[in-house]
């Protein structure tokens, strides 16, 4: 299945390549955690000097996970505890956006999102 990616720019120099689109072909029965790992390991997210960057992965208007450059793996929110195929949009593809939060504390971001009411 196709996973269409977009991400925020991290600096003015990064804007040159905006809108930072990408596409992956992944199995529908892949756990979301592994799909995110494929995106990160593939080098899609910009690397930040100093090694601390926080991202929130969203899909269909819902926060799925917090990804941090300094973490070995993402921290999933309730919407991310599923298989990739369950996140398919009406067009038959998965559409993910990585929102850049600069060097915000990823633990605090995760806790805020986890405590937020669903919807």
PERANOR-V240972 format. One record per backbone hydrogen bond with DSSP energy under -1.0 kcal/mol. NH is the residue of the N-H (numbers start at 1). CO is the residue of the C=O. E is the energy in kcal/mol with one decimal. If there is no record, write none. Layout:
nh co e
NH CO E
NH CO E
This chain:
nh co e
3 24 -2.8
4 94 -3.3
5 22 -3.6
6 96 -1.4
8 98 -2.2
15 11 -1.0
17 14 -1.2
18 15 -1.5
20 17 -1.6
22 5 -1.7
24 3 -2.2
26 1 -2.7
30 27 -1.6
32 82 -2.4
35 31 -1.9
36 32 -2.8
37 33 -2.0
38 34 -2.0
39 35 -1.7
40 36 -2.7
41 37 -3.1
42 38 -1.4
43 40 -1.7
44 39 -1.7
51 48 -2.3
54 102 -2.5
55 67 -2.8
56 99 -2.1
57 65 -2.8
58 97 -2.9
59 62 -2.2
62 59 -1.7
64 57 -3.5
65 57 -1.3
66 75 -2.3
67 55 -2.6
69 53 -2.6
71 68 -1.7
75 66 -2.5
77 64 -2.9
80 77 -2.2
81 78 -1.3
82 80 -1.9
84 30 -3.2
85 28 -3.0
86 83 -1.8
87 84 -2.2
89 93 -3.4
92 89 -2.1
94 2 -2.6
96 4 -2.9
97 58 -2.6
98 6 -2.3
99 56 -3.0
101 54 -3.1
104 101 -1.9
109 105 -2.1
110 106 -2.6
111 107 -2.5
112 108 -2.4
113 109 -2.5
114 110 -2.7
115 111 -1.8
116 112 -1.0
